Amino acid sequence: MKFLIINGPNLNMLGIREPVHYGRETYDDLIKKIKAYCDQKSIICDFYQSNHEGCLVDKIQEAYGVFDGIIINPGAYTHTSIAILDAVKSVGIPTVEVHISKVEDREDFRQISYIRFAAVKTITGLGTDGYLRAVDFLAEYLKK
Ligand code: DQA
């Protein structure tokens, strides 16, 4: 099984940005944690982070025929990007939406998620462990 883990804008600032919402782990810590978890399960994983919407769309398109599953935290593009939604729909790769913070308990403008219309599962509010739960979910989902 091969998973692509995509992080959107400002997630490269983990560890610095708003620790009250996103904790103290850095982006590098996050990658190491997911990689170690996937290694234990013999899942191949690759990582991508960008602050640019079009680059995220390109990466999703490039995943077609290469990856079995996508785990994506689109950051603020969650709440605005029909282009990222359409990209996930275009490739048809099972995709799990992850948010580190509990978005449902935050501002009104964070209550809409476009990516949710294409996601097989949404995980919020578990900190960076949410990505590990997404790995578990996708692995089970793809076995069926
Ligand atoms: C986030 C929540 C978004 O609302 C925010 O814009 C982010 C991070 C999260 O992981 O909790 O950048 O996706």
Residues whose N, C-alpha, C, O or C-beta is under 5 A from the ligand:
A	BS01	DQA	P9 N73 G75 A76 V98 H99 I100 S101 R110
